[in-house]
Amino acid sequence: MTSFAGVRTLCARAAVLALSAPLLIAGSVPAATLGHATVPAVESESQVDFFADSEADGVIRLPSCLKTVTLGCFQPSTIRAAYGIQPVLDQGITGAGRTIVIIGAFQDPKIQLDLATFDTAWSLLPPPSFTICPSASCVTPWDLPLFDPNPKGVQFPFSVEISIDVEWAHAVAPDASIVLVEAKSEKDADLVAATQFAVDNNLGDIITQSFGEAEVCAPSAVLAQQRAVFQKAAELGMTVFASSGDKGAGRQACDGNGLILSVSTPASDPDVTAVGGTHLVAGAGGTYQSESAWSSSGGGFSTLFRRPGYQAPFQKDNKARGVPDVAYNADKTSGYVVWWMGMGAVVGGTSAGAPQWAGIIALADQAAGRRLGAINKSLYHIAKSDAYSSAFNDITSGANTFAGANVYEAKPGWDAVTGLGTPNVANLIPLLIDGEG
């Protein structure tokens, strides 16, 4: 396995290339697919358990983990209770008038049917305004992507990713519109092209991405273009989320063999709010009981970006941005019920947290009557204030791992496993609107 020192050397070289590369003009993503294939933050072999084929006889079946005294998985009503979302919905703040943009890869041909099954299962979700790009109503520079139903193919986790993102963003913000942008492939340049299309066309208020790769693996030109896209999104008042990854303090090596010590891009970009993972314990009805760091939560320190000013009071390394910024339940042993291709599944991963945080900001944007834009400065300002303990569940136990050893430990305040913690949404939203704690 590559040594920690060797990894840092490689990452440092990538940082020099990325920061010295000229920024590309928006709209200039090359037509050819460039770069390494990114890895979704959820990986099907370890983070998805199927429990039923809903198409077998038309009956919607639910997993037994919903019926345990201490919940083994979540439906919308229980996660809404656990994280203080329901009181906001009860006030009529449901995401109405706001749009969440989901960046995916390849085609999920049954996402509309699966979303309808998801809605029917809980008997409480209205169907959202839902647009897929590319389609007749959303023309893109690329054609409709392919779909490979083979579970061993790379497209499988990305289409599962789409189901998680669409269904659970909708669960948190049921009246928000959803725009799904399906990239041509999982390659870096194609995913950046999809994000750029969403930003250039101002498709929505919030963008969420549930994929990533080691910073060293992304080509410098792609990193430079991605940086420009996120800067433009911030200028337009868009809020951008990305999952921090499901490999602990490591990411998949560039050749696909083993792990290297690295944080994930795009989560490490300072204009992106990176979402890490926890294990949430909740009782019947979703009553919050306890929470700890998930050992597979992506987190650590960037070799591409210096510490942003908003993190200065929370970590000493002024040469490195810390990841993640916030967290959300991610452990599959306290996972989420979804439907994919007509099959019911319980899923986990930081991928599930990013779209739900996007839903939270859709609620906040509606309550504010405006876009809140890049929220990291506000999040960290709240964390410096006396309101921190009311707005966040500060996670202080557990650690993430690399090569079988604990690397970063959860601790009071910000840490490189769970960031500032998980939200108490009813208390957090007014503070975000005020821009301070």
MODA-V420432 format. One record per residue. RES is the residue in one letter. PSI is psi in radians with two decimals (* if undefined). OMEGA is omega in radians with two decimals (999 if undefined). D_CENTER is the distance of its C-alpha to the mean C-alpha in Angstrom with 1 decimal. Layout:
RES,PSI,OMEGA,D_CENTER
RES,PSI,OMEGA,D_CENTER
This chain:
M,2.49,3.10,28.5
T,2.39,-3.14,27.9
S,2.74,3.09,28.9
F,-0.71,-3.12,26.7
A,-0.72,3.13,29.1
G,-0.68,3.11,28.9
V,-0.78,-3.12,25.1
R,-0.65,3.12,25.4
T,-0.81,3.12,28.1
L,-0.75,-3.12,26.2
C,-0.65,3.13,23.2
A,-0.70,3.10,25.7
R,-0.73,3.12,27.2
A,-0.66,-3.13,23.9
A,-0.74,3.13,23.5
V,-0.78,3.13,27.0
L,-0.77,-3.08,26.5
A,-0.75,-3.05,23.3
L,-0.35,3.13,24.8
S,-0.24,-3.11,28.2
A,2.48,3.10,27.1
P,2.50,3.07,27.9
L,2.37,3.14,25.2
L,2.58,3.13,25.3
I,2.38,3.13,26.1
A,2.37,-3.14,23.6
G,-0.03,-3.05,24.3
S,0.42,3.07,25.7
V,2.23,-3.12,23.3
P,2.58,3.12,25.8
A,-0.57,3.14,26.5
A,2.59,3.08,26.6
T,2.17,-3.12,23.5
L,2.65,2.86,23.2
G,-3.12,-3.09,21.7
H,2.63,3.07,20.0
A,2.18,3.12,17.8
T,2.73,-3.09,14.2
V,2.25,3.10,13.0
P,2.58,-3.10,10.0
A,-0.41,3.01,8.2
V,2.36,-3.14,9.9
E,2.21,-2.90,13.6
S,-0.55,-3.07,16.0
E,-0.34,-3.07,18.9
S,-0.21,-2.99,17.5
Q,0.06,-3.13,14.7
V,2.16,3.05,16.3
D,2.04,3.12,19.6
F,2.43,-3.13,21.5
F,-0.27,-3.09,24.0
A,2.62,2.98,25.7
D,1.77,-3.04,26.6
S,-0.26,-3.11,26.7
E,-0.13,-3.05,28.7
A,-0.82,-3.14,31.5
D,0.24,3.12,33.5
G,0.06,3.14,31.4
V,2.28,3.10,30.8
I,2.03,-3.13,27.3
R,2.58,-3.13,27.0
L,2.62,-3.09,24.9
P,2.70,-3.12,24.2
S,-0.36,-3.10,26.5
C,-0.25,3.08,23.7
L,-0.26,-2.98,23.5
K,0.01,-3.13,27.1
T,2.73,-3.12,27.2
V,-0.87,2.95,28.4
T,2.02,-2.92,25.4
L,2.31,3.07,22.6
G,-0.14,3.04,21.3
C,2.92,-3.00,18.6
F,2.53,2.88,17.4
Q,3.00,-3.08,18.2
P,-0.77,-3.06,17.3
S,-0.61,-3.09,20.3
T,-0.67,3.11,19.8
I,-0.57,3.07,16.2
R,-0.67,3.11,17.5
A,-0.78,-3.05,20.4
A,-0.66,-3.06,18.8
Y,0.30,3.03,16.6
G,0.50,3.13,19.2
I,-0.64,-3.04,17.8
Q,-0.73,3.11,21.0
P,-0.54,3.10,23.3
V,-0.78,3.10,21.5
L,-0.65,-3.13,21.7
D,-0.36,3.09,25.3
Q,0.06,-3.14,26.1
G,0.15,3.07,25.3
I,1.80,-2.98,22.0
T,0.12,-3.08,20.0
G,0.08,-3.12,18.1
A,2.39,3.12,21.3
G,0.01,-3.13,21.8
R,2.73,-3.07,18.2
T,2.26,3.06,16.0
I,2.23,3.09,12.4
V,2.20,3.13,11.8
I,2.17,3.10,9.6
I,2.10,3.11,10.2
G,-3.05,3.10,11.3
A,2.53,-3.08,14.2
F,-3.07,-3.06,17.6
Q,2.44,2.95,18.8
D,1.63,-2.95,18.1
P,-0.27,-3.10,21.7
K,0.34,-3.07,21.5
I,-0.63,-3.14,18.3
Q,-0.68,3.08,20.6
L,-0.70,3.13,22.8
D,-0.67,3.09,20.0
L,-0.68,3.10,18.6
A,-0.68,3.08,22.3
T,-0.77,3.10,22.7
F,-0.81,-3.14,19.7
D,-0.78,-3.12,21.3
T,-0.65,-3.08,24.7
A,-0.60,-3.06,23.9
W,-0.11,3.04,23.1
S,0.59,-3.10,25.8
L,-0.06,-3.05,24.1
L,2.16,3.00,21.7
P,2.62,3.09,23.2
P,2.40,-3.13,22.1
P,2.88,2.85,19.9
S,2.09,-2.96,21.0
F,2.09,3.14,19.2
T,2.37,3.08,19.6
I,2.33,3.06,18.9
C,2.18,0.12,19.4
P,2.60,3.06,21.7
S,3.13,3.14,24.2
A,-0.52,-3.11,27.5
S,-0.07,3.13,26.0
C,1.61,-3.06,23.5
V,2.23,3.14,25.2
T,2.88,3.10,23.4
P,-0.17,3.11,25.2
W,2.76,-3.12,24.2
D,3.01,3.10,25.4
L,2.20,-3.11,23.7
P,2.87,3.09,21.8
L,2.94,3.01,23.2
F,2.32,3.09,22.2
D,1.91,-3.09,23.3
P,-0.06,-3.13,23.3
N,2.04,-3.11,24.3
P,-0.32,3.14,22.0
K,-0.10,-3.12,22.9
G,2.73,-3.09,21.9
V,-0.43,-3.09,18.8
Q,-0.38,-3.12,18.1
F,-0.94,-3.13,17.8
P,-0.53,3.14,14.4
F,-0.63,3.10,13.0
S,-0.59,2.99,14.8
V,-0.71,3.12,13.7
E,-0.73,3.14,10.0
I,-0.78,3.13,11.3
S,-0.79,3.12,13.0
I,-0.88,-3.03,10.2
D,-0.82,-3.09,8.1
V,-0.86,-3.04,11.6
E,-0.72,-3.05,13.2
W,-0.40,2.93,11.0
A,-0.72,3.11,10.3
H,-0.63,-3.14,14.0
A,-0.64,-3.11,14.8
V,-0.71,-3.11,13.7
A,1.36,-2.93,15.2
P,-0.38,-3.13,17.9
D,0.06,3.07,19.8
A,2.52,3.01,17.2
S,2.66,3.13,17.7
I,2.31,3.02,15.1
V,2.08,3.11,15.5
L,2.07,3.09,14.2
V,1.94,-3.11,14.9
E,1.91,-3.14,15.8
A,2.77,-3.12,16.4
K,-0.63,-3.14,19.8
S,-3.05,3.12,18.5
E,0.08,-3.12,15.9
K,2.64,-3.08,17.9
D,-0.93,-3.04,16.8
A,-0.61,-3.13,19.1
D,-0.66,3.09,18.2
L,-0.71,3.09,14.5
V,-0.66,3.10,15.6
A,-0.70,3.12,18.2
A,-0.75,3.12,16.0
T,-0.73,3.12,14.0
Q,-0.69,3.09,17.4
F,-0.75,3.14,18.8
A,-0.70,-3.11,16.4
V,-0.82,-3.12,17.4
D,-0.58,-3.13,21.0
N,0.13,3.05,21.5
N,0.92,-2.99,19.7
L,-0.35,-3.10,18.1
G,-3.09,-3.09,16.3
D,-0.53,-3.06,15.4
I,2.43,3.06,11.6
I,2.37,3.08,9.4
T,2.44,-3.08,5.8
Q,2.23,-3.11,5.3
S,0.97,3.09,4.5
F,2.92,3.12,7.6
G,3.00,3.09,9.7
E,2.93,3.09,13.2
A,2.44,-3.11,15.7
E,-0.67,-3.09,16.7
V,-0.37,-3.05,20.3
C,-0.34,-3.08,19.6
A,2.30,3.12,18.6
P,2.55,-3.06,21.8
S,-0.66,3.14,22.9
A,-0.67,3.10,23.4
V,-0.75,3.12,19.9
L,-0.71,3.13,18.6
A,-0.74,3.13,21.1
Q,-0.72,3.10,20.2
Q,-0.75,3.12,16.5
R,-0.77,-3.14,17.6
A,-0.68,3.13,19.9
V,-0.77,-3.13,17.4
F,-0.60,3.07,15.1
Q,-0.71,3.10,18.4
K,-0.68,3.10,19.6
A,-0.75,3.12,16.5
A,-0.70,3.12,17.3
E,-0.57,3.12,20.9
L,-0.05,-3.14,20.3
G,0.30,3.10,18.6
M,2.54,3.00,15.1
T,2.32,-3.08,12.1
V,2.29,3.09,9.2
F,2.64,2.99,5.7
A,2.51,3.08,4.1
S,2.56,-3.06,3.4
S,-0.15,3.09,7.2
G,2.84,-3.02,8.6
D,0.47,3.14,11.0
K,0.44,-3.13,14.3
G,-2.39,-3.12,15.0
A,0.01,3.14,16.6
G,2.98,2.99,17.1
R,2.83,3.11,15.7
Q,2.39,3.11,17.6
A,2.75,-3.03,20.8
C,-0.49,3.11,21.4
D,0.05,3.11,24.0
G,-0.03,-3.09,21.8
N,1.90,3.11,24.2
G,-2.95,-3.10,23.0
L,2.69,2.98,20.6
I,2.65,3.13,21.0
L,2.00,-3.08,20.2
S,2.61,2.89,17.4
V,3.01,-3.02,14.1
S,2.43,2.90,11.6
T,2.38,0.32,11.7
P,0.04,-3.06,10.2
A,-0.50,-3.04,8.5
S,-0.19,3.13,12.1
D,2.35,-3.08,13.3
P,-0.30,3.08,14.9
D,0.07,3.11,14.0
V,2.44,3.01,10.2
T,1.97,-3.07,8.8
A,2.35,-3.06,7.2
V,2.04,3.08,5.8
G,-2.95,-3.00,8.3
G,2.64,3.11,9.9
T,3.01,2.91,13.2
H,1.98,-3.10,15.9
L,2.30,3.02,16.9
V,2.09,-3.14,20.6
A,2.55,-3.13,21.6
G,-2.99,3.13,25.0
A,2.35,-3.12,26.4
G,-0.02,3.11,25.0
G,0.25,3.14,21.8
T,2.15,-3.12,23.8
Y,2.23,3.13,21.8
Q,-0.92,-3.14,23.7
S,3.00,-3.11,22.0
E,2.49,3.11,18.9
S,2.87,3.10,18.6
A,2.46,3.04,16.4
W,2.27,-3.04,15.1
S,-0.39,3.13,17.0
S,0.11,-3.14,14.4
S,2.16,3.07,11.8
G,2.41,3.14,11.3
G,2.72,-3.13,13.3
G,-2.54,-3.03,16.4
F,2.38,-3.07,17.9
S,2.58,2.96,17.7
T,0.02,3.13,20.8
L,-0.58,-2.99,20.0
F,2.35,3.03,19.6
R,2.85,3.12,21.9
R,2.15,3.06,21.1
P,2.71,-3.11,20.3
G,-0.60,-3.08,22.9
Y,-0.35,3.13,20.6
Q,-0.11,-3.03,20.1
A,-0.73,-3.13,23.8
P,-0.10,-2.96,24.8
F,-0.37,3.11,22.4
Q,2.53,-2.92,22.8
K,-0.38,-3.04,25.9
D,1.75,-3.10,24.9
N,-0.03,3.14,25.4
K,-0.07,-3.00,24.8
A,2.25,2.99,21.2
R,2.34,3.07,17.9
G,2.54,-3.14,16.3
V,2.43,0.03,12.8
P,-3.09,3.06,10.7
D,-0.68,-3.11,11.5
V,-3.12,-3.13,10.5
A,3.05,-3.14,9.6
Y,2.75,3.10,9.5
N,2.32,-3.08,11.4
A,-0.36,-3.08,10.4
D,2.26,-3.11,13.9
K,-0.40,3.09,15.3
T,-0.13,2.94,18.5
S,0.91,-2.93,17.0
G,-2.85,-3.02,14.7
Y,2.52,3.09,14.2
V,2.23,3.08,16.7
V,2.95,2.97,15.9
W,2.37,3.11,18.3
W,2.15,3.13,18.2
M,0.65,3.11,21.4
G,-0.04,-3.12,23.3
M,2.41,3.05,22.5
G,2.52,-3.12,21.1
A,2.72,2.94,18.7
V,2.19,-3.02,17.1
V,2.79,3.03,13.7
G,-3.01,3.10,11.6
G,2.71,3.08,9.0
T,-0.30,3.05,6.0
S,-0.55,-3.13,4.5
A,-0.45,-3.12,6.3
G,-0.67,-3.09,5.3
A,-0.86,3.13,2.5
P,-0.50,3.11,5.4
Q,-0.64,2.99,7.8
W,-0.63,3.06,7.6
A,-0.72,3.07,8.2
G,-0.69,3.12,11.0
I,-0.74,-3.14,12.3
I,-0.48,3.00,12.8
A,-0.71,3.07,14.4
L,-0.79,-3.11,16.7
A,-0.71,3.11,17.4
D,-0.72,3.11,18.2
Q,-0.79,-3.13,20.6
A,-0.62,-3.13,22.2
A,-0.40,-3.06,22.7
G,0.37,-3.13,24.0
R,2.93,3.02,22.2
R,2.37,3.08,19.0
L,-0.30,3.07,17.9
G,-2.70,3.13,16.4
A,2.14,-2.95,15.0
I,-0.01,-3.02,14.8
N,-0.74,3.13,14.8
K,-0.74,3.13,18.6
S,-0.73,-3.14,18.8
L,-0.80,-3.10,16.5
Y,-0.51,3.06,18.7
H,-0.73,3.08,21.8
I,-0.70,-3.10,21.2
A,-0.41,3.09,20.8
K,-0.22,-2.98,24.2
S,3.03,3.09,25.9
D,-0.25,-3.11,27.6
A,-0.09,-3.06,25.0
Y,-0.84,-3.05,22.3
S,-0.34,3.10,23.3
S,-0.44,-3.08,23.2
A,-0.41,-3.08,19.8
F,2.62,2.87,17.9
N,1.83,-3.10,18.4
D,2.07,-3.07,19.2
I,2.11,-3.00,18.5
T,0.15,3.11,21.6
S,2.64,-3.14,22.1
G,3.05,-3.10,20.7
A,2.83,2.96,19.6
N,2.91,-2.94,17.5
T,2.82,2.97,19.7
F,2.29,-3.14,21.0
A,0.64,3.06,24.0
G,0.06,-3.12,24.7
A,2.58,3.04,25.0
N,2.41,-3.12,23.1
V,-1.07,-3.14,21.9
Y,2.31,-3.10,20.2
E,2.52,3.01,21.1
A,2.50,-3.11,19.7
K,2.95,3.13,22.2
P,2.41,-3.10,23.0
G,-2.66,-3.12,21.1
W,2.51,2.99,18.4
D,2.87,-3.04,17.9
A,0.53,3.05,16.1
V,-0.83,-3.09,14.5
T,0.16,3.13,13.2
G,-2.32,3.12,13.7
L,-0.16,3.13,15.5
G,-2.92,-3.12,14.6
T,2.79,-2.97,13.3
P,2.56,2.77,14.5
N,1.64,-2.86,17.8
V,-0.71,-3.11,16.9
A,-0.60,3.13,20.6
N,-0.54,-3.08,21.6
L,-0.73,-3.02,18.6
I,-0.86,3.13,18.8
P,-0.58,3.13,22.5
L,-0.68,3.09,21.9
L,-0.69,3.13,19.2
I,-0.70,3.10,21.7
D,-0.39,-3.13,24.4
G,0.25,-3.12,22.5
E,2.93,3.07,23.8
G,*,999,24.4
